[in-house]
Amino acid sequence: MEFIDRLKENPEITVIVPAFNAAGSIRACIDSILSQKFADFELIIIDDGSTDGTFEICSEYSYEDPRVMVFYQPNQGVSAARNNALDRATGEWVAFCDADDTADPEWLSRLAEHRESANLLISGYKTVIKTASGPKTRYAGIVEDDVFVDKIHLISDLVKKKLFANVWNKLFNLDIIRKYNIHFDKLLNVFEDELFVLTYLKYVDIVIVTSDYSYSYNLPENYQVKYRDVNLIQFHKIIDKIYEIVGEDPNKTIHLPEVLYWYSVALQHFVRHHSYEESVEYIRYFSSLAKKFRGNLRATLYLMIVPTRVIYNKLLNNTLV
């Protein structure tokens, strides 16, 4: 059998799917992965303590296709599930897919197209949003394939084009992951993807972004819930990692204004549920970011000179410049 012969050697790509109570979506997810035109892959599914029959559904696929491997773990969260799969991976490259998402047949082939020329491959994607009038689709990506060697330019472009904050639109080299012991932080419940990507970026020199939209991200109806009481210390880990990548000189100004917007979004969620006294230190930190990651002159000066109480009220009322 072709698949069995192929699996005698390590596959080119390991696809990792963490799953928790995904019985309603996991079949569509697995079917889309097994329909890939690029067939030289293994699929590792980690059931993270599901109670709705997800493990049984996945096991059916493992009986039918030797590329599919299913493992069960007590519920520990998506980061622990992905780490479990990374420890088991045998492919040269690693791709991620969420259990409630799907991929077009070209997803892996387009991601892997330039794998001999880069350390990290990134693609665009489609966001499918459920509305009362039916699903709406939004696209995030670039018009033409592009090569990046400057990391500040890369991070800035990825944030602008909404390509940065996820692992499922990227192809990672497993040797780099293992050489530098890169794992998902199990203590984070938000920004875990961003921290993984930033840590990985520290050790790569060439990144290629492809003009492709083969991954479909199905936006959860309650996707904003996890940001309502976000621990901003978790976000600080992301900032610290950016410093590691682009330079830690406190007097060095980095033109990365997207960081200000990124932090302002998280901070705005925070202040809506916390008092001024609970928020003031985070607002001061926000002002310090304005000095480091300069955006437009007006916004930068505003954040550096306006009293923290005024910034708090502006964030609370969504009127910050």
SULVEN-V460541 format. One record per residue. N is the residue number from 1. PSI is psi as a letter, one per 40 degrees, with the letter a starting at -180 (* if undefined). BURIAL is I if it has 24 or more other C-alpha atoms within 12 Angstrom, else O. D_FIRST is the distance of its C-alpha to the first C-alpha in Angstrom with 1 decimal. Layout:
n->{N	N}
psi->{PSI	PSI}
burial->{BURIAL	BURIAL}
d_first->{D_FIRST	D_FIRST}
This chain:
n->{1	2	3	4	5	6	7	8	9	10	11	12	13	14	15	16	17	18	19	20	21	22	23	24	25	26	27	28	29	30	31	32	33	34	35	36	37	38	39	40	41	42	43	44	45	46	47	48	49	50	51	52	53	54	55	56	57	58	59	60	61	62	63	64	65	66	67	68	69	70	71	72	73	74	75	76	77	78	79	80	81	82	83	84	85	86	87	88	89	90	91	92	93	94	95	96	97	98	99	100	101	102	103	104	105	106	107	108	109	110	111	112	113	114	115	116	117	118	119	120	121	122	123	124	125	126	127	128	129	130	131	132	133	134	135	136	137	138	139	140	141	142	143	144	145	146	147	148	149	150	151	152	153	154	155	156	157	158	159	160	161	162	163	164	165	166	167	168	169	170	171	172	173	174	175	176	177	178	179	180	181	182	183	184	185	186	187	188	189	190	191	192	193	194	195	196	197	198	199	200	201	202	203	204	205	206	207	208	209	210	211	212	213	214	215	216	217	218	219	220	221	222	223	224	225	226	227	228	229	230	231	232	233	234	235	236	237	238	239	240	241	242	243	244	245	246	247	248	249	250	251	252	253	254	255	256	257	258	259	260	261	262	263	264	265	266	267	268	269	270	271	272	273	274	275	276	277	278	279	280	281	282	283	284	285	286	287	288	289	290	291	292	293	294	295	296	297	298	299	300	301	302	303	304	305	306	307	308	309	310	311	312	313	314	315	316	317	318	319	320	321}
psi->{h	d	d	d	d	d	e	d	i	h	i	d	h	h	h	h	h	h	h	h	f	f	d	e	e	d	d	d	d	d	d	d	d	e	e	i	d	h	e	g	i	i	h	h	h	h	h	f	f	i	e	e	e	d	d	d	d	d	d	d	d	d	d	d	h	e	e	h	h	h	i	i	i	i	h	e	i	d	d	d	d	d	d	d	d	d	d	e	i	e	i	d	i	h	i	i	h	i	e	e	i	i	h	i	d	e	d	d	d	d	d	e	d	f	e	e	e	i	e	h	h	i	i	a	i	h	h	h	h	h	i	d	e	i	h	i	h	i	h	h	a	i	d	i	i	i	h	h	d	h	d	d	d	d	d	d	d	d	d	d	e	f	e	d	e	i	e	e	f	i	h	i	h	d	d	d	d	d	d	e	f	h	i	h	h	e	e	h	e	i	e	d	d	d	d	d	d	d	d	d	d	d	e	i	d	h	h	h	h	i	g	i	f	e	h	h	h	h	h	i	d	f	d	e	d	e	e	d	f	h	h	e	d	d	d	d	d	d	d	d	d	d	d	d	d	e	h	e	h	d	e	h	h	h	g	g	d	d	d	d	d	d	d	d	d	d	d	d	d	d	d	e	e	i	i	d	d	e	e	d	d	d	d	d	d	d	d	d	d	d	d	d	g	h	b	i	d	d	d	d	d	d	d	d	e	h	i	d	d	d	d	d	d	d	d	d	e	f	e	h	*}
burial->{O	O	O	O	O	O	I	O	O	O	I	I	I	I	I	I	I	I	I	I	I	I	O	O	I	I	I	I	I	I	I	I	I	I	O	I	O	I	I	I	I	I	I	I	I	I	I	I	I	I	O	O	O	I	I	I	I	I	I	O	I	O	O	O	I	I	I	I	I	I	I	I	I	O	O	I	I	I	I	I	I	I	I	I	I	I	I	I	I	I	I	I	I	I	I	I	I	I	I	I	I	I	I	I	I	I	I	I	I	I	I	I	I	I	I	O	O	I	I	I	I	I	I	I	I	I	I	I	O	O	O	O	O	O	O	O	O	O	I	I	I	I	O	O	O	I	I	I	O	O	I	I	O	I	I	I	I	I	I	O	O	I	I	I	I	I	I	I	I	I	I	I	I	I	O	I	I	O	O	O	O	I	I	I	I	O	O	I	I	I	I	I	I	I	I	I	I	I	I	I	I	I	I	I	O	I	I	I	I	I	I	I	I	I	I	I	I	I	O	O	O	O	O	O	O	O	I	O	O	I	I	I	O	I	I	I	I	I	I	O	I	I	I	O	I	I	O	O	O	O	O	O	O	I	I	I	I	I	I	I	I	I	I	I	I	I	I	I	I	I	I	I	O	O	O	I	O	O	I	I	O	I	I	I	I	I	I	I	I	I	I	I	I	I	I	O	O	O	I	I	O	I	I	I	O	O	O	I	O	O	I	I	I	I	I	I	O	O	O	I	O}
d_first->{0.0	3.8	5.7	5.4	6.3	8.7	10.2	11.2	14.0	16.2	15.4	18.1	19.4	19.9	21.0	23.5	24.8	27.8	28.5	31.7	32.6	30.3	29.3	30.8	28.8	25.6	23.5	24.6	24.0	20.4	19.6	21.1	19.2	15.7	17.1	17.8	17.5	17.0	13.5	13.7	15.2	15.4	17.6	20.2	22.4	25.7	27.6	31.2	32.8	32.2	34.0	32.8	29.4	27.5	25.7	24.6	23.3	21.2	19.9	18.6	16.3	15.2	14.2	12.0	10.5	10.0	11.9	14.9	17.4	20.7	23.9	27.3	30.6	34.2	35.6	36.5	36.0	33.7	34.5	33.7	30.4	29.5	30.8	28.7	25.5	26.8	27.2	23.6	22.2	20.2	19.9	22.4	23.7	24.4	24.8	26.4	26.3	28.7	27.7	30.1	29.0	26.5	25.1	24.8	21.6	23.3	24.3	22.0	22.1	25.9	26.4	24.3	25.9	28.7	27.2	28.3	31.9	32.6	32.4	32.1	30.8	32.4	32.0	34.1	33.3	34.6	36.7	36.7	39.9	40.8	44.3	46.5	46.0	42.2	39.7	40.9	38.8	40.0	38.5	38.7	37.9	39.2	39.8	38.4	36.2	38.4	38.6	40.6	42.1	45.1	44.2	47.3	46.6	42.9	43.8	46.5	44.3	41.5	44.0	45.7	42.6	41.2	38.2	39.1	39.1	35.4	32.2	29.8	30.7	30.1	27.6	28.7	28.0	27.0	29.0	32.1	31.7	31.4	34.1	36.6	35.5	35.2	34.7	35.8	39.2	39.0	42.8	42.5	42.0	42.5	41.9	39.0	36.8	39.8	40.5	36.9	36.9	40.4	39.6	36.5	38.7	41.1	38.7	37.4	39.2	37.3	36.0	34.7	35.0	33.1	34.6	31.9	32.0	28.4	28.9	30.8	33.0	34.3	37.8	38.6	41.8	43.4	42.2	45.8	46.4	45.1	47.5	50.6	51.5	49.6	50.6	51.7	51.4	47.7	48.3	50.5	47.5	46.1	49.4	49.5	46.1	47.3	50.3	48.1	46.2	49.1	52.0	54.1	57.6	59.6	61.7	58.8	58.3	54.8	54.5	51.8	53.6	50.4	50.6	53.9	52.5	49.5	51.9	54.3	51.7	50.9	54.6	55.6	53.4	55.0	58.6	58.3	57.9	60.1	63.8	65.2	65.9	62.3	61.2	63.7	62.0	58.8	61.0	62.6	59.2	58.3	61.5	60.6	57.3	59.3	61.1	57.9	55.6	58.2	57.5	60.2	63.7	65.0	62.3	62.4	66.2	66.1	63.8	65.8	69.3	69.1	69.8	66.9	68.5	68.4	64.7	63.9	65.7	64.0	60.5	61.5	62.6	59.8	62.4	61.6	62.1}
